[in-house]
């Protein structure tokens, strides 16, 4: 069902592009016909020409010939309209100005297409970065790349790119934008991947990203180690990590990258500064919460006394994480099922963990930015001793301002990702 829906969307997108191309041609044909009729009607009404007075008395075929001639040379060699009704002369004057302008616009567009830099850019491009996908992660990667290498040639590829997004990528990041399916061999060859410094797969379909990587490596084995692949699904990524295609790629998950940055840059120092082992609350145990716990285990397990996991589906998600052998440790673990907006969840937490003791860490990392900030303010009000973190998706001026006022650490997933993109991924 989902595949057919995707095919339907692709067909609709193709139809839309074809329709747009036809509409550009249609308006010119309509305008040309209207201008021709203006001139032809004027001549039929008895209007003559200062350099060709015989036109007024000629047949309709001659009048049609002179009407068509306006699109080529205007009225330069036939003179100006004279005689006949005023309305007819006005119609011919409209054709005098409109026909050459219309013809010139068509010629200019054709020349622009011929001289467009995009085709020959791809034919001679080398040492470039190819990015597949046009989502938010593409912007993050490009911002980091442009800060480090502002002149690096970049090609962005996606199956569907609307006009505004295309212009944004071209003008903001100086990228060459190509529409096409990266799994097609023709496009793989056209992008000259064997000469690329990096191929970065940031598409929305994990399977398609691995499929594209497999096809690229089969055709260009020297790309091994130069393909950066983002996988949304942690479970899928870890299931494939021992496959040949995964071993030849630099695979990552955005939440994993963000969690590593949060633990390394913000939590480790705090744990080292406290004399006792720390209590940690992770509210929201999705992809970000799971990877945060994994990073804590890997780098600060001896600093942690207990961890409370809060999520409406915490038990099942913990089982999934344990299935991947990512969760273990010698600390005490508490699981609380429920939404962070429900007071009962925090009442249950009070029964298993005393946040008023020491300097506990509370990470509000759900996907609901409003609830994260509200809960952070409530917790900080009850437990001023707690180190509280509140998650946002993008950098938020409001969250930063509120955080500064109430001693809450607001962090952006996107900013953490950008801050932790390894240099070796940039080309």
MARNU-108192 format. One line per 8 residues: number of its first residue (from 1); for each residue x, y, z of C-alpha. Coordinates in pm, 1 decimal, always signed. Layout:
! MARNU-108192
NUM> X Y Z  ...
! end
This chain:
! MARNU-108192
1> +0.0 +0.0 +0.0  +269.4 +248.8 +97.7  +472.3 +169.8 -213.5  +181.1 +237.5 -444.7  +112.9 +560.7 -259.6  +473.5 +663.6 -308.0  +451.3 +577.2 -678.1  +134.1 +785.4 -705.6
9> +310.9 +1080.5 -544.7  +603.7 +1042.5 -784.4  +363.3 +1032.3 -1078.8  +184.6 +1340.4 -952.7  +515.7 +1523.2 -910.1  +623.1 +1427.4 -1263.4  +286.0 +1535.2 -1400.6  +313.3 +1865.4 -1219.0
17> +658.0 +1931.2 -1365.0  +537.5 +1842.8 -1714.0  +231.4 +2062.1 -1668.3  +450.2 +2353.1 -1553.7  +670.5 +2313.9 -1861.0  +365.2 +2303.5 -2087.2  +211.6 +2609.0 -1920.0  +525.7 +2815.0 -1992.9
25> +495.9 +2719.7 -2361.2  +118.4 +2761.5 -2372.8  +118.1 +3124.9 -2264.4  +368.5 +3213.7 -2536.2  +160.3 +3045.4 -2804.3  -148.6 +3225.2 -2677.4  +31.8 +3560.4 -2670.8  +174.1 +3503.4 -3019.9
33> -170.2 +3421.5 -3157.9  -320.4 +3730.9 -2993.6  -47.8 +3959.5 -3135.0  -82.3 +3805.5 -3481.0  -459.0 +3863.2 -3474.5  -406.2 +4224.3 -3363.6  -184.3 +4292.6 -3664.2  -391.7 +4088.6 -3910.2
41> -716.7 +4248.5 -3792.9  -565.4 +4593.8 -3823.7  -453.5 +4530.7 -4181.2  -794.7 +4387.1 -4272.2  -953.2 +4709.7 -4139.2  -771.4 +4914.8 -4398.6  -457.7 +5027.8 -4214.7  -160.9 +5083.8 -4445.4
49> +215.1 +5117.5 -4386.5  +431.1 +5418.4 -4466.6  +690.5 +5204.0 -4648.3  +445.2 +4945.6 -4785.8  +126.1 +5137.9 -4881.3  +14.0 +4850.4 -5106.4  -56.5 +4633.5 -4799.0  -394.2 +4805.5 -4749.2
57> -511.4 +4679.8 -5092.7  -340.4 +4339.4 -5092.2  -498.2 +4000.0 -5028.3  -538.3 +3835.6 -4689.8  -235.4 +3608.9 -4749.4  -7.2 +3912.6 -4790.2  -154.9 +4068.9 -4478.9  -89.4 +3747.3 -4288.0
65> +271.5 +3743.5 -4415.6  +340.4 +4097.4 -4290.4  +166.5 +4016.7 -3961.8  +401.9 +3720.5 -3906.4  +700.8 +3931.0 -4011.4  +652.4 +4152.9 -3707.2  +786.3 +3868.7 -3488.2  +1117.5 +3873.1 -3680.2
73> +1203.9 +4234.2 -3764.7  +917.3 +4429.5 -3610.4  +830.6 +4724.2 -3830.7  +1186.6 +4833.2 -3911.1  +1164.5 +4784.1 -4290.4  +792.4 +4829.9 -4350.5  +729.8 +5163.5 -4182.9  +465.8 +5269.3 -3933.2
81> +86.1 +5223.8 -3945.5  -108.9 +5492.7 -4127.4  -466.0 +5542.8 -4235.1  -761.1 +5326.1 -4139.8  -961.6 +5341.3 -3814.7  -784.7 +5455.7 -3494.9  -867.4 +5132.8 -3311.8  -712.4 +4928.5 -3593.9
89> -394.7 +5139.9 -3586.5  -374.2 +5088.7 -3208.0  -400.4 +4713.4 -3254.1  -112.3 +4718.3 -3502.3  +98.1 +4932.1 -3266.4  +37.3 +4673.4 -2992.1  +167.1 +4405.7 -3230.5  +462.8 +4629.7 -3327.4
97> +584.6 +4637.3 -2967.6  +459.8 +4302.7 -2843.0  +574.4 +4070.2 -3123.9  +949.5 +4155.0 -3110.8  +947.4 +4144.2 -2727.6  +781.2 +3802.1 -2726.7  +1023.2 +3668.0 -2987.9  +1321.6 +3809.0 -2798.4
105> +1207.6 +3651.8 -2468.7  +1183.5 +3309.4 -2633.2  +1532.0 +3346.9 -2784.3  +1681.2 +3464.0 -2454.1  +1532.8 +3168.5 -2267.7  +1664.2 +2924.7 -2527.5  +2013.4 +3077.1 -2512.6  +2004.8 +3071.2 -2131.1
113> +1924.3 +2700.4 -2137.6  +2209.4 +2632.2 -2378.9  +2457.0 +2839.0 -2178.7  +2335.0 +2718.8 -1839.2  +2638.8 +2621.7 -1628.9  +2473.3 +2316.8 -1474.1  +2529.2 +2059.6 -1752.2  +2897.8 +2129.3 -1813.4
121> +2958.6 +2175.0 -1441.7  +2867.9 +1810.4 -1387.6  +3075.3 +1695.2 -1684.2  +3399.5 +1838.8 -1548.9  +3332.9 +1838.2 -1173.7  +3579.8 +1673.3 -932.7  +3672.1 +1678.1 -562.3  +3309.7 +1765.8 -495.3
129> +3064.6 +1668.9 -222.8  +2741.7 +1498.8 -330.1  +2454.5 +1529.0 -82.4  +2143.2 +1316.2 -130.8  +1831.9 +1461.1 +35.1  +1703.2 +1811.4 +96.7  +1576.3 +1789.1 +455.5  +1685.0 +1983.7 +762.9
137> +1997.2 +1768.1 +807.2  +2116.3 +1884.3 +464.9  +2110.3 +2246.2 +586.0  +2300.7 +2150.6 +901.7  +2567.4 +1968.0 +704.9  +2600.8 +2251.1 +452.3  +2633.4 +2517.0 +722.8  +2919.4 +2326.3 +882.7
145> +3080.6 +2253.7 +545.4  +3059.7 +2613.9 +427.1  +3217.2 +2744.4 +748.2  +3513.3 +2516.5 +689.2  +3528.9 +2501.8 +309.6  +3334.3 +2788.5 +151.2  +3455.9 +2709.1 -200.8  +3401.0 +2332.8 -205.7
153> +3182.7 +2227.2 -498.4  +2854.8 +2077.6 -376.8  +2584.2 +1887.1 -565.5  +2249.8 +1826.7 -390.7  +2028.2 +1549.7 -526.9  +1667.5 +1460.1 -451.5  +1377.6 +1301.1 -634.4  +1147.8 +1598.8 -576.0
161> +1263.3 +1956.6 -512.3  +1022.1 +2248.8 -522.3  +1131.5 +2574.6 -682.9  +1174.5 +2774.0 -359.7  +1384.7 +2500.2 -198.6  +1598.9 +2476.4 -511.7  +1665.7 +2851.1 -507.3  +1743.8 +2841.5 -134.7
169> +2007.9 +2572.7 -180.2  +2158.2 +2749.4 -480.5  +2167.5 +3099.4 -334.9  +2236.0 +3025.6 +33.2  +2488.1 +2744.1 -6.9  +2603.8 +2786.0 -369.6  +2502.9 +2428.4 -447.4  +2426.8 +2269.7 -781.6
177> +2082.2 +2109.4 -749.7  +1988.8 +1797.7 -946.7  +1651.5 +1624.1 -953.8  +1664.0 +1245.9 -983.1  +1667.5 +905.4 -816.3  +2011.8 +835.3 -672.6  +1965.3 +458.9 -710.6  +1953.7 +491.5 -1091.1
185> +2279.4 +399.0 -1261.6  +2254.6 +685.1 -1511.2  +2249.6 +944.4 -1234.3  +2528.4 +769.3 -1043.0  +2747.1 +797.3 -1353.7  +2641.1 +1154.9 -1431.1  +2739.2 +1273.4 -1082.5  +3097.6 +1151.6 -1140.9
193> +3103.8 +985.7 -801.8  +3443.4 +829.7 -869.6  +3586.5 +1182.4 -851.3  +3381.9 +1294.6 -547.1  +3556.1 +1360.0 -216.6  +3246.1 +1264.4 -16.2  +2899.0 +1125.6 -80.0  +2655.9 +1212.5 +200.2
201> +2329.0 +1017.8 +207.0  +2071.6 +1214.7 +407.5  +1748.1 +1094.6 +247.0  +1429.3 +1012.2 +434.5  +1424.5 +642.4 +338.8  +1681.9 +435.3 +527.2  +1646.6 +141.6 +289.9  +1699.1 +362.2 -14.7
209> +2011.8 +514.1 +143.6  +2165.2 +170.1 +197.5  +2051.1 +64.2 -149.4  +2217.6 +369.2 -304.9  +2537.4 +305.7 -108.7  +2538.2 -57.2 -224.6  +2499.5 +42.1 -589.5  +2765.3 +313.9 -564.9
217> +3018.2 +80.6 -403.7  +2948.1 -190.4 -660.4  +3025.8 +51.8 -943.1  +3300.6 +251.1 -769.4  +3469.0 +35.5 -501.8  +3714.0 +317.2 -422.0  +3426.2 +508.2 -264.2  +3465.4 +285.7 +43.3
225> +3522.4 +508.6 +345.1  +3397.7 +817.1 +158.1  +3022.5 +755.9 +192.3  +2852.6 +914.9 +495.8  +2512.0 +755.7 +558.5  +2248.6 +886.1 +800.4  +1999.4 +623.6 +924.0  +1683.4 +731.6 +1108.9
233> +1604.9 +390.3 +1253.3  +1861.3 +290.4 +1518.6  +1737.5 -67.2 +1523.5  +1776.0 -100.6 +1146.6  +2118.0 +65.5 +1151.9  +2246.1 -172.8 +1418.3  +2097.0 -474.3 +1242.5  +2301.7 -388.3 +933.1
241> +2619.9 -278.0 +1106.6  +2802.1 -606.9 +1034.2  +2713.0 -608.3 +664.7  +2970.1 -529.7 +395.3  +2792.6 -211.8 +282.3  +2775.4 -71.5 +637.3  +3141.2 -148.0 +705.7  +3239.8 +52.0 +397.2
249> +3027.9 +355.1 +499.6  +3041.1 +606.1 +782.7  +2695.6 +544.0 +930.2  +2534.8 +761.3 +1194.6  +2206.6 +856.1 +1356.6  +2134.5 +1224.3 +1423.1  +2007.2 +1161.6 +1776.4  +2309.8 +949.9 +1854.8
257> +2536.5 +1232.0 +1738.6  +2345.0 +1485.3 +1948.7  +2343.8 +1261.8 +2258.0  +2719.0 +1208.6 +2233.5  +2770.5 +1584.9 +2226.1  +2538.1 +1645.4 +2521.4  +2709.4 +1387.4 +2741.6  +3063.4 +1477.9 +2644.9
265> +3030.4 +1857.6 +2646.5  +2774.5 +1916.8 +2923.1  +2738.1 +1620.6 +3159.7  +3079.8 +1463.4 +3214.0  +3227.2 +1773.5 +3380.2  +2923.0 +1802.7 +3606.4  +2958.6 +1440.4 +3719.3  +3327.6 +1490.9 +3791.1
273> +3257.1 +1799.8 +4002.5  +3014.3 +1619.8 +4234.7  +3162.2 +1410.9 +4514.9  +2882.4 +1151.8 +4524.5  +2752.9 +932.5 +4244.3  +2477.4 +1110.9 +4054.8  +2109.9 +1042.1 +4000.1  +1986.1 +1096.3 +3644.4
281> +1632.0 +1134.0 +3512.6  +1572.2 +1088.5 +3139.3  +1220.6 +1201.5 +3051.7  +1146.6 +1079.5 +2702.0  +1297.6 +746.1 +2606.7  +1276.0 +759.1 +2229.9  +1578.4 +761.2 +2001.2  +1738.9 +1055.5 +2177.7
289> +1672.3 +920.8 +2526.3  +1805.6 +576.0 +2438.7  +2125.6 +708.2 +2284.8  +2175.0 +946.6 +2577.9  +2159.2 +652.7 +2820.3  +2401.5 +455.8 +2602.0  +2648.2 +746.8 +2601.4  +2616.5 +780.7 +2980.0
297> +2692.8 +411.5 +3020.6  +2988.6 +428.7 +2785.7  +3151.2 +738.1 +2937.6  +3014.6 +795.0 +3287.7  +2881.3 +466.7 +3425.0  +3093.3 +487.3 +3739.7  +2960.3 +836.7 +3809.1  +2593.7 +728.9 +3811.1
305> +2408.7 +581.5 +4107.5  +2061.7 +552.0 +3953.4  +1870.1 +632.8 +3636.0  +1495.2 +693.6 +3607.6  +1342.9 +648.0 +3262.8  +1010.0 +821.1 +3195.6  +810.7 +754.7 +2879.5  +458.8 +652.0 +2784.3
313> +613.1 +342.7 +2623.0  +926.5 +311.0 +2837.0  +911.5 -63.7 +2913.4  +879.9 -172.9 +2551.1  +1147.6 +68.3 +2433.0  +1382.3 -53.8 +2703.4  +1326.8 -412.5 +2585.6  +1413.6 -306.5 +2229.9
321> +1732.3 -137.7 +2352.5  +1826.0 -441.7 +2561.8  +1766.8 -663.3 +2258.8  +2044.8 -469.4 +2087.6  +2263.5 -521.3 +2397.1  +2304.6 -147.9 +2441.0  +2160.8 -117.1 +2790.8  +2326.1 -262.8 +3100.0
329> +2538.5 -114.6 +3376.5  +2574.9 -150.0 +3752.4  +2352.7 +145.4 +3845.6  +1995.0 +118.4 +3972.1  +1733.4 +165.8 +3702.2  +1374.7 +280.9 +3752.3  +1110.4 +267.1 +3478.3  +804.7 +493.4 +3495.6
337> +531.1 +460.9 +3235.7  +346.2 +782.4 +3158.0  +352.4 +1124.8 +2996.9  +566.6 +1399.6 +3150.8  +259.3 +1624.2 +3156.1  +86.8 +1389.7 +3404.9  +149.2 +1483.7 +3772.3  +118.1 +1118.3 +3875.2
345> +440.9 +1034.0 +3693.5  +637.2 +1281.8 +3902.5  +463.9 +1159.9 +4216.7  +585.1 +809.1 +4131.0  +934.0 +947.3 +4074.1  +932.6 +1103.4 +4422.9  +868.1 +754.6 +4559.0  +1178.3 +600.5 +4398.6
353> +1422.8 +890.2 +4374.6  +1485.3 +1192.3 +4598.0  +1573.7 +1484.1 +4373.2  +1632.7 +1713.2 +4670.8  +1955.9 +1527.0 +4757.9  +2285.3 +1621.9 +4592.5  +2282.5 +1761.0 +4241.4  +2068.7 +1529.3 +4025.8
361> +2052.4 +1565.4 +3648.6  +1711.6 +1586.7 +3478.6  +1699.1 +1567.9 +3098.3  +1364.5 +1658.9 +2944.7  +1416.3 +1516.0 +2599.3  +1071.3 +1442.1 +2458.3  +965.5 +1561.8 +2116.1  +716.4 +1805.6 +2273.3
369> +912.2 +2129.7 +2314.7  +637.9 +2306.7 +2509.3  +603.2 +2025.3 +2763.7  +980.1 +2002.9 +2801.5  +1005.7 +2371.8 +2891.2  +700.3 +2367.6 +3119.6  +824.0 +2061.1 +3307.5  +1173.4 +2209.8 +3333.5
377> +1035.9 +2523.2 +3500.7  +828.0 +2313.9 +3740.9  +1119.0 +2086.5 +3836.5  +1359.6 +2376.3 +3881.0  +1105.5 +2549.2 +4102.0  +1073.2 +2241.1 +4325.7  +1439.6 +2136.6 +4314.0  +1673.5 +2433.2 +4264.2
385> +1966.0 +2198.2 +4325.7  +1891.9 +1994.9 +4011.0  +2080.1 +2037.1 +3683.4  +1791.6 +2061.5 +3436.6  +1814.7 +2028.0 +3057.9  +1526.5 +2109.8 +2822.8  +1529.0 +1995.2 +2461.5  +1423.0 +2192.3 +2154.0
393> +1453.4 +2093.8 +1789.0  +1592.9 +2421.1 +1652.3  +1771.6 +2691.8 +1844.1  +1502.4 +2884.0 +2033.0  +1544.0 +3240.4 +2152.0  +1250.9 +3194.5 +2389.7  +1392.4 +2875.9 +2544.4  +1736.3 +3032.9 +2583.7
401> +1591.2 +3345.0 +2745.8  +1370.9 +3148.4 +2986.7  +1662.1 +2917.6 +3059.7  +1891.1 +3207.1 +3148.7  +1627.3 +3351.6 +3382.3  +1558.4 +3024.6 +3565.2  +1893.6 +2842.0 +3543.6  +1770.0 +2585.6 +3290.8
409> +2000.7 +2449.3 +3023.1  +1818.4 +2468.5 +2689.7  +1974.3 +2263.4 +2411.9  +1887.5 +2223.6 +2045.9  +1913.3 +1884.1 +1879.8  +2007.0 +2050.0 +1552.6  +2277.9 +2261.8 +1711.1  +2423.0 +1961.4 +1893.6
417> +2435.9 +1773.2 +1564.6  +2611.3 +2060.4 +1386.5  +2859.1 +2101.7 +1671.2  +2950.3 +1733.4 +1657.3  +2979.3 +1659.6 +1286.0  +3331.1 +1513.9 +1251.8  +3574.4 +1707.5 +1034.7  +3651.6 +1395.2 +830.6
425> +3291.1 +1390.1 +706.7  +3327.7 +1726.4 +534.2  +3528.4 +1634.8 +228.1
! end
